[in-house]
Amino acid sequence: MLYPVKPLLDTNGSRVQAHGGSVFYEDGTYYFYGENKEKTTGKDKIWTWGVRAYSSKDLLSWQDEGLIVPPDLENKKSLLHPYHYLDRPHIVRSYTTGKYVLWAKFSHKSEFCFAVLTADSFKGPYTLVKEYYKPFDAEVGDFDIHDFGKEGTYIYFADGKTGIIASRLTDDCTALTGEPRLYYKNRTVPYCREGVTVFEGKGNIYLLTSGMTGYVPNPSEVAMLSAPLGELRELGDPHIDDKSGASFQSQISCIFENRKTGTLVALADRWVPDLQLEREQHLRTLNAIAACCDPKHYHASMKDIMGITKLPMDCKKVNTSLSDYVILPVEWEGEKPVLRWKEGGYCVS
């Protein structure tokens, strides 16, 4: 059985540290990789201690494969130094070169950029081939990369508060090419989109996003795309009977296929497990944030606005070494993917 919110432990009994993570499948093995937050206590400048990976044959037992991208401790100016804000690594393999290509985004001070690394095998070693990469001069934010087979590989990333940019990658998967498409334009914080996740199901393409509220969870939105750069049709919040009104108090980072059952699995971070708010509190918080960012169109009481200061909006001060995961199977209501809470866990076999 797989449980949605019990601490996920590796085969050594240690917490799995692969946050903002994704799953790569190859030769019968699932690789779960992401931000290694074991040293991110909120008490110093350490943000991410490299990229860590775990392997599993059954989605239940996860073996620690170590740091596939270790931190650069010698050079504080390096994007790979733990003081820089490495987030949401994604790995894709280029059909042209055979290389494994890892993208990561950075949001330290004024950087807001990508770094691109390549390797000859999934577990590395990875070599930095591009840094401070800002396609279209965008303020790079959360992103996802999806391989559409013959249609090519595409990237979807938040451009600050402007919207979600979608673009095709070059054949070697190390840069963007062609004209981009912009989705979710002109939205006010916290209703602009981040936490980008792209997946396929029922013969369709889906784009799932969260709002922008730091480590405070918020409602997700799922939309359908008519093509990799096609028209977007919003389908609403996929979380069904969610008493929190905030994505089961989590933020989805990827949706991948269970190859044994053919079902999709949603993987989400519960960044601050002790933060438990009710739906009404979340709604008031969202409105208060909007009132601070756009007082012309949104209004909130001073009590609600002051309440924001008590929440983990400043990500630099949060102990994410204790963050958990919410892992749930994707179900369907027609063409809409939905998630339902599984208190007693669920079978992955």
MARROGU-52337 format. One line per 8 residues: number of its first residue (from 1); their letters; for each residue x, y, z of C-alpha. Coordinates in nm, 4 decimals, m for minus. Layout:
BEGIN
NUM = A = X Y Z; ...
***
This chain:
BEGIN
1 = MLYPVKPL = 0.0000 0.0000 0.0000; 0.1065 0.3583 m0.0668; m0.0156 0.6224 0.1762; m0.0819 0.9819 0.0687; 0.0846 1.1694 0.3525; 0.2890 0.9403 0.5797; 0.6588 1.0383 0.5718; 0.8145 0.8687 0.2698
9 = LDTNGSRV = 1.1262 0.6798 0.3796; 1.4012 0.5194 0.1730; 1.5322 0.1657 0.2290; 1.7728 0.3030 0.4917; 1.4851 0.4488 0.6937; 1.5738 0.8097 0.6063; 1.3337 1.0712 0.4700; 1.3219 1.0818 0.0927
17 = QAHGGSVF = 1.4654 1.4182 m0.0134; 1.3484 1.4778 m0.3707; 1.1228 1.7815 m0.3431; 0.9790 1.9771 m0.6324; 1.0539 1.6419 m0.7879; 0.9720 1.4257 m1.0838; 0.9859 1.0601 m1.1886; 1.1922 0.9228 m1.4780
25 = YEDGTYYF = 1.1254 0.5671 m1.5969; 1.3884 0.3554 m1.7695; 1.4408 m0.0198 m1.8196; 1.1915 m0.1257 m1.5538; 1.3146 0.1218 m1.2917; 1.1484 0.4371 m1.1609; 1.3859 0.7179 m1.0641; 1.2397 0.9719 m0.8247
33 = YGENKEKT = 1.4613 1.2821 m0.8144; 1.4400 1.6392 m0.6908; 1.5646 1.9043 m0.4507; 1.7680 1.7640 m0.1619; 1.6372 1.9662 0.1333; 1.8088 1.7698 0.4121; 2.0103 2.0761 0.5193; 1.7437 2.3417 0.4530
41 = TGKDKIWT = 1.6369 2.4328 0.8067; 1.5529 2.7996 0.7496; 1.8266 2.8975 0.9967; 2.0961 2.9807 0.7410; 2.1408 3.0461 0.3683; 2.1311 2.6841 0.2527; 1.8489 2.6408 0.0017; 1.9066 2.3114 m0.1811
49 = WGVRAYSS = 2.1912 2.0684 m0.1172; 2.2131 1.9380 m0.4737; 1.9805 1.7079 m0.6647; 1.9146 1.3655 m0.5125; 1.7708 1.0552 m0.6796; 1.6073 0.7335 m0.5601; 1.5289 0.4153 m0.7538; 1.2423 0.1680 m0.7242
57 = KDLLSWQD = 1.0999 m0.1279 m0.9135; 0.7616 m0.1207 m0.7418; 0.6967 0.2414 m0.6306; 0.7085 0.1232 m0.2687; 1.0748 0.0637 m0.1819; 1.3023 0.3556 m0.2677; 1.6799 0.3085 m0.2717; 1.8951 0.6169 m0.2236
65 = EGLIVPPD = 2.1118 0.6674 m0.5338; 2.2853 0.9689 m0.3825; 2.3435 1.3137 m0.5261; 2.3282 1.3013 m0.9044; 2.4129 1.6747 m0.9015; 2.6195 1.7565 m0.5904; 2.6439 2.1136 m0.4619; 2.9452 2.3197 m0.5670
73 = LENKKSLL = 3.0888 2.4149 m0.2293; 3.4036 2.5808 m0.3656; 3.2531 2.8651 m0.5659; 2.9813 3.0819 m0.4073; 2.9152 3.2419 m0.7454; 2.8306 2.9061 m0.9023; 2.4586 2.8456 m0.9555; 2.5160 2.5017 m0.8001
81 = HPYHYLDR = 2.6345 2.6483 m0.4702; 2.3739 2.5708 m0.1974; 2.3177 2.9428 m0.1330; 2.1600 2.9726 m0.4786; 1.7947 2.8779 m0.5144; 1.8012 2.5605 m0.7247; 1.4415 2.4408 m0.7716; 1.2361 2.1808 m0.9584
89 = PHIVRSYT = 1.4975 1.9893 m1.1615; 1.3617 1.8054 m1.4659; 1.5435 1.5430 m1.6721; 1.4655 1.4473 m2.0308; 1.6634 1.2379 m2.2793; 1.7490 1.3723 m2.6239; 1.6703 1.1295 m2.9054; 1.9307 1.3055 m3.1214
97 = TGKYVLWA = 2.2325 1.2995 m2.8897; 2.1344 1.0258 m2.6461; 2.2293 1.2619 m2.3640; 2.0340 1.3001 m2.0427; 1.9546 1.6695 m2.0064; 1.8761 1.8233 m1.6668; 1.7131 2.1639 m1.6392; 1.6835 2.3523 m1.3099
105 = KFSHKSEF = 1.5474 2.6956 m1.2340; 1.6984 2.9543 m0.9999; 1.5325 3.2451 m0.8237; 1.8109 3.3830 m0.6037; 1.8052 3.7640 m0.5776; 1.7759 3.8871 m0.9357; 1.8761 3.5680 m1.1200; 1.5429 3.4097 m1.2245
113 = CFAVLTAD = 1.7091 3.1879 m1.4835; 1.7720 2.8308 m1.5964; 2.0809 2.6150 m1.5805; 2.1171 2.3190 m1.8178; 2.3358 2.0141 m1.7509; 2.4003 1.6979 m1.9536; 2.5180 1.3448 m1.8774; 2.5717 1.0115 m2.0540
121 = SFKGPYTL = 2.3620 0.8206 m1.7997; 2.0688 0.9134 m1.5784; 2.2745 0.9015 m1.2588; 2.5447 1.1243 m1.4046; 2.7929 1.2733 m1.3665; 2.6277 1.5866 m1.5051; 2.8206 1.8674 m1.6703; 2.6980 2.2270 m1.6676
129 = VKEYYKPF = 2.6566 2.3386 m2.0316; 2.4404 2.6485 m1.9928; 2.3864 2.8858 m1.7003; 2.2005 3.2128 m1.6419; 1.9809 3.1170 m1.9359; 1.6796 3.3501 m1.9676; 1.4837 3.2602 m2.2829; 1.2744 3.5474 m2.4192
137 = DAEVGDFD = 1.4274 3.7559 m2.1387; 1.1673 3.6013 m1.9081; 1.1633 3.6053 m1.5290; 1.2006 3.2289 m1.5092; 0.9829 3.0490 m1.2534; 0.8399 2.7008 m1.1941; 0.8411 2.4787 m1.5002; 0.7914 2.1344 m1.6480
145 = IHDFGKEG = 0.9319 1.9560 m1.9538; 0.7321 1.6987 m2.1473; 0.8378 1.4609 m2.4239; 0.5609 1.4285 m2.6835; 0.7486 1.1706 m2.8917; 0.7428 1.2506 m3.2628; 0.5946 1.5945 m3.1913; 0.9068 1.6922 m2.9991
153 = TYIYFADG = 0.9915 1.7955 m2.6442; 0.8341 2.1075 m2.4931; 0.8936 2.3263 m2.1901; 0.6264 2.5157 m1.9928; 0.7451 2.7745 m1.7418; 0.6137 3.0630 m1.5375; 0.7342 3.4068 m1.6461; 0.7072 3.5780 m1.3095
161 = KTGIIASR = 0.3550 3.7158 m1.2827; 0.3141 3.7530 m1.6621; 0.1846 3.4015 m1.7382; 0.2990 3.0559 m1.8464; 0.5299 3.0430 m2.1501; 0.5277 2.7273 m2.3636; 0.7927 2.6553 m2.6259; 0.9567 2.3682 m2.8094
169 = LTDDCTAL = 1.3079 2.2565 m2.7164; 1.5851 2.2064 m2.9687; 1.6581 1.8478 m3.0733; 1.9429 1.8257 m2.8227; 1.7013 1.9547 m2.5514; 1.9430 2.2240 m2.4283; 1.7634 2.5377 m2.5544; 1.4301 2.6769 m2.6714
177 = TGEPRLYY = 1.3393 2.7188 m3.0348; 1.0559 2.8703 m3.2377; 0.7731 3.0997 m3.1388; 0.6402 3.0639 m2.7824; 0.2805 3.0576 m2.6571; 0.1661 3.2497 m2.3490; m0.1079 3.1155 m2.1207; m0.2793 3.2584 m1.8092
185 = KNRTVPYC = m0.2051 3.6205 m1.8940; m0.2835 3.9217 m1.6749; m0.3592 3.7471 m1.3462; m0.2969 3.9126 m1.0105; m0.0942 3.7463 m0.7339; m0.1909 3.5001 m0.5867; m0.4086 3.3924 m0.8812; m0.1260 3.3936 m1.1371
193 = REGVTVFE = 0.0152 3.0476 m1.1974; 0.3221 2.8470 m1.0925; 0.3810 2.4855 m0.9806; 0.3629 2.3809 m1.3483; 0.2917 2.0147 m1.4320; 0.2235 1.8739 m1.7807; 0.0951 1.5223 m1.8522; m0.1064 1.3153 m2.0993
201 = GKGNIYLL = m0.4138 1.1002 m2.0384; m0.7270 0.9852 m2.2183; m0.5559 1.0924 m2.5411; m0.5372 1.4539 m2.4222; m0.2710 1.6971 m2.2982; m0.3175 1.8559 m1.9559; m0.1564 2.1552 m1.7871; m0.1882 2.1658 m1.4082
209 = TSGMTGYV = m0.0805 2.4683 m1.2033; m0.0965 2.6185 m0.8546; m0.1416 2.9766 m0.7409; 0.1477 3.1898 m0.6153; 0.1523 3.1909 m0.2333; 0.5010 3.0829 m0.1259; 0.4748 2.7717 0.0912; 0.1106 2.8371 0.1774
217 = PNPSEVAM = m0.0927 2.5815 m0.0225; m0.3696 2.7024 m0.2522; m0.6263 2.5637 m0.4995; m0.4889 2.3944 m0.8101; m0.6228 2.4428 m1.1598; m0.6149 2.1904 m1.4437; m0.6620 2.2755 m1.8098; m0.6645 2.0851 m2.1371
225 = LSAPLGEL = m0.4446 2.1785 m2.4328; m0.5536 2.1009 m2.7891; m0.1865 2.0521 m2.8876; 0.1553 2.1134 m2.7251; 0.1158 2.4832 m2.8132; m0.2580 2.4681 m2.8709; m0.5649 2.6326 m2.7254; m0.6227 2.6073 m2.3510
233 = RELGDPHI = m0.9534 2.5051 m2.1935; m0.9797 2.5439 m1.8156; m1.1383 2.2552 m1.6240; m1.1193 2.3828 m1.2653; m0.9745 2.2355 m0.9477; m0.9037 1.8593 m0.9778; m0.9170 1.8000 m0.5988; m1.2564 1.6494 m0.5109
241 = DDKSGASF = m1.4203 1.6944 m0.1672; m1.1139 1.8853 m0.0480; m1.2031 2.0257 0.2936; m0.8929 2.2466 0.2954; m0.9726 2.4122 m0.0365; m0.5967 2.4076 m0.0952; m0.5031 2.0974 m0.2951; m0.5117 1.8708 0.0116
249 = QSQISCIF = m0.2617 2.1104 0.1734; m0.0012 2.0425 m0.0960; 0.1463 2.1498 m0.4312; 0.1740 1.9025 m0.7200; 0.5173 1.8713 m0.8816; 0.4585 1.5890 m1.1313; 0.2125 1.3330 m1.2627; 0.3627 1.0083 m1.3917
257 = ENRKTGTL = 0.2424 0.6684 m1.5131; 0.2410 0.3529 m1.3015; 0.3634 0.1197 m1.5763; 0.2185 m0.1911 m1.4075; m0.1399 m0.0669 m1.3783; m0.1433 0.1989 m1.6514; m0.2838 0.4532 m1.4072; m0.1467 0.8008 m1.3469
265 = VALADRWV = m0.0060 0.9031 m1.0092; 0.0105 1.2598 m0.8759; 0.3130 1.3502 m0.6654; 0.2873 1.6643 m0.4506; 0.4911 1.8391 m0.1818; 0.3455 1.9233 0.1558; 0.6064 2.1889 0.2239; 0.4953 2.2776 0.5786
273 = PDLQLERE = 0.3225 1.9707 0.7290; 0.2277 2.1528 1.0494; 0.0378 2.4225 0.8586; m0.3248 2.3091 0.8627; m0.5814 2.5697 0.7558; m0.9502 2.5266 0.6846; m1.1101 2.6248 0.3527; m1.2436 2.9583 0.4853
281 = QHLRTLNA = m0.8979 3.0527 0.6165; m0.7402 2.9753 0.2797; m0.9987 3.1810 0.0924; m0.9497 3.4788 0.3239; m0.5729 3.4458 0.2883; m0.5911 3.4439 m0.0923; m0.8130 3.7500 m0.0914; m0.5837 3.9331 0.1530
289 = IAACCDPK = m0.2798 3.8651 m0.0649; m0.4690 3.9889 m0.3709; m0.5734 4.3044 m0.1817; m0.2089 4.3782 m0.1002; m0.1004 4.3262 m0.4623; m0.3974 4.4935 m0.6338; m0.5903 4.7132 m0.3856; m0.7840 4.8705 m0.6711
297 = HYHASMKD = m0.9699 4.5486 m0.7449; m0.9469 4.3504 m0.4193; m1.0317 4.4490 m0.0615; m0.9628 4.2770 0.2704; m0.9840 4.3587 0.6393; m0.6718 4.4704 0.8237; m0.7065 4.1583 1.0409; m0.6837 3.9317 0.7349
305 = IMGITKLP = m0.3942 4.1307 0.5907; m0.2018 4.1115 0.9186; m0.2754 3.7376 0.9280; m0.0572 3.6917 0.6204; 0.2500 3.7847 0.8255; 0.1976 3.4760 1.0414; 0.2104 3.2394 0.7435; 0.5188 3.0922 0.5687
313 = MDCKKVNT = 0.5175 3.3409 0.2823; 0.8942 3.3998 0.3180; 1.0303 3.0695 0.1883; 1.3832 3.1492 0.3104; 1.2768 3.1039 0.6740; 1.0982 2.7676 0.6425; 1.2418 2.4348 0.7565; 1.1733 2.2237 0.4474
321 = SLSDYVIL = 1.3994 1.9397 0.5626; 1.0806 1.8062 0.7280; 0.8548 1.8471 0.4243; 0.6356 1.5497 0.3298; 0.4660 1.4262 0.0129; 0.1058 1.3731 m0.0888; 0.0840 1.0865 m0.3396; m0.2525 0.9994 m0.4942
329 = PVEWEGEK = m0.3846 0.8123 m0.8006; m0.5462 1.0149 m1.0770; m0.9108 0.9273 m1.1406; m1.1381 1.0536 m1.4168; m1.4705 1.2290 m1.4501; m1.5117 1.2209 m1.8252; m1.2098 1.4017 m1.9671; m1.1307 1.5776 m1.6402
337 = PVLRWKEG = m0.8557 1.4279 m1.4213; m0.9515 1.4331 m1.0515; m0.7898 1.3469 m0.7186; m0.9643 1.2010 m0.4152; m0.8158 1.1580 m0.0698; m0.7179 0.7993 0.0222; m0.6937 0.8004 0.4008; m0.6294 0.4258 0.4165
345 = GYCVS = m0.3766 0.4285 0.1352; m0.4083 0.2583 m0.2018; m0.2563 m0.0354 m0.3867; m0.0014 0.0380 m0.6605; 0.0117 m0.3170 m0.7942
***
